[in-house]
Every structure is written in C-alpha cells, then in structure tokens.
C-alpha cells in the first residue's frame, strides 16, 4: 500500500504533520470471520450482498485519535 504525503487530516480538517500515523489493517475473508466480528454488507434498501471478503483500514495518531 502506498500513502501519499499529506493524505491524513485531523478532526478540524488540518493536515497531520510532524506526527507518526499508524495504520491498522483488519481482514475478514471468510464467513466465520464475518459472523465472529458481526460484519455484513447491505444495499441501501437492506438487501444482503455477496462478498469475497472485507478489509478495514484505520489510521491513528498517538494510538488514540483516528485521522
């Protein structure tokens, strides 16, 4: 994965600079993973979608604040 410079902003919309941004990646690639983590994919009218898996990527500064 490649992340360009100045790609992250804080809650005020300011670019995060001079801080280490930590990316956390969680994958759910099987039906068991989806059930264990209470994950699902739905359309806007509530119909279930078939999925080959899900990946959640979060970014944080100082292991607290998501950016």
C-alpha positions in Angstrom: 0.0 0.0 0.0 1.3 3.5 -0.8 0.0 6.5 1.0 0.9 10.0 -0.4 2.3 12.8 1.7 -0.4 14.9 3.5 -3.0 12.2 3.0 -4.4 12.5 6.5 -6.3 15.2 8.2 -7.4 15.6 11.8 -11.0 16.4 13.1 -10.5 20.0 12.3 -9.6 19.3 8.7 -5.9 20.2 9.2 -3.2 18.1 7.5 -1.4 15.9 10.1 2.2 16.9 10.0 5.2 16.0 12.3 3.3 13.0 13.8 3.6 9.3 13.2 0.4 8.0 11.7 -0.2 4.3 12.4 -2.3 2.2 10.0 -4.1 -0.8 11.3 -5.5 -3.4 8.9 -8.1 -6.0 9.8 -9.3 -8.5 7.3 -12.4 -10.7 7.3 -12.1 -13.1 4.4 -14.4 -16.0 5.5 -18.0 -16.3 6.6 -16.7 -17.4 10.0 -14.7 -14.1 10.3 -17.8 -12.1 9.3 -20.0 -13.8 11.9 -17.4 -13.6 14.6 -17.0 -9.8 14.0 -20.7 -9.2 13.3 -19.9 -7.9 9.8 -22.2 -7.7 6.8 -22.7 -5.9 3.6 -26.1 -4.5 2.6 -27.6 -2.3 -0.1 -29.3 0.9 0.9 -32.7 -0.9 0.9 -31.4 -3.6 3.3 -30.7 -6.5 0.9 -27.6 -8.6 1.7 -24.7 -8.5 -0.8 -22.5 -11.4 -1.6 -18.9 -10.6 -0.6 -15.5 -12.2 -1.2 -14.2 -10.5 2.0 -13.8 -7.3 3.8 -10.8 -5.2 4.8 -10.9 -2.4 7.4 -8.1 0.1 7.4 -7.9 2.7 10.3 -5.3 5.4 10.8 -4.5 6.9 14.2 -2.1 9.4 15.7 -0.6 8.6 19.1 -2.6 5.4 19.1 -5.7 7.4 20.1 -7.1 9.8 17.5 -8.3 8.4 14.2 -7.4 10.5 11.2 
